[in-house]
Amino acid sequence: VEFAIIGLVLILGTVGTIEVGRALFLSNELAHAADRAARAVMLNFDIAESDLTDAVRDQDLLTGLVPANLQVASTLTASNARFRNVELTYQFTPMVSNLTIGSVTLTATRMVAK
């Protein structure tokens, strides 16, 4: 009987730790993809958003991220259009959806100078 109580807590703690680790891994991968997007903007400041999205969603460079769930937005800043913001968002959905509150939006933003 005692193990049924302790076992449930241990299993929930283990699954929770795995999910937090997975979220941190995907957040790191999203930051890496944002760095690649910033690099693409540095090489060609006037790159079209569709080309930027294609460069970021390259299947060979995304580890763990589902390309279809990755959203890329790029905007020019108001200060004489000398900077370009690149924002990547990703919907993280835990594997054990019954034990969680739902999906979490991960974001990574980079500002690139002209």
KACOR-V734274 format. One record per backbone hydrogen bond with DSSP energy under -1.0 kcal/mol. CO is the residue of the C=O (numbers start at 0). NH is the residue of the N-H. E is the energy in kcal/mol with one decimal. If there is no record, write none. Layout:
BEGIN
co & nh & e
CO & NH & E
CO & NH & E
END
This chain:
BEGIN
co & nh & e
0 & 4 & -1.3
1 & 5 & -2.7
2 & 6 & -3.6
3 & 7 & -1.2
4 & 8 & -1.5
5 & 9 & -2.6
6 & 10 & -2.7
7 & 11 & -2.4
8 & 12 & -2.4
9 & 13 & -2.3
10 & 14 & -2.7
11 & 15 & -2.4
12 & 16 & -2.2
13 & 17 & -2.2
14 & 18 & -2.4
15 & 19 & -2.3
16 & 20 & -2.3
17 & 21 & -2.4
18 & 22 & -2.4
19 & 23 & -2.3
20 & 24 & -2.2
21 & 25 & -2.5
22 & 26 & -2.2
23 & 27 & -2.1
24 & 28 & -2.3
25 & 29 & -2.3
26 & 30 & -2.0
27 & 31 & -2.0
28 & 32 & -2.2
29 & 33 & -2.2
30 & 34 & -2.0
31 & 35 & -2.0
32 & 36 & -2.1
33 & 37 & -2.5
34 & 38 & -2.2
35 & 39 & -2.1
36 & 40 & -2.1
37 & 41 & -2.2
38 & 42 & -1.9
39 & 43 & -1.7
43 & 46 & -1.7
47 & 51 & -2.3
48 & 52 & -2.5
49 & 53 & -2.2
50 & 54 & -2.2
51 & 55 & -2.1
52 & 56 & -2.4
57 & 60 & -1.3
65 & 68 & -1.6
66 & 69 & -1.1
70 & 88 & -2.2
72 & 86 & -3.3
74 & 84 & -3.2
77 & 79 & -2.0
78 & 81 & -1.3
81 & 113 & -2.6
82 & 76 & -2.5
83 & 111 & -2.7
84 & 74 & -2.1
85 & 109 & -2.6
86 & 72 & -2.6
87 & 107 & -2.2
88 & 70 & -2.8
89 & 105 & -3.3
91 & 103 & -2.8
94 & 96 & -1.1
103 & 91 & -3.5
105 & 89 & -2.5
107 & 87 & -3.0
109 & 85 & -3.1
111 & 83 & -2.6
END
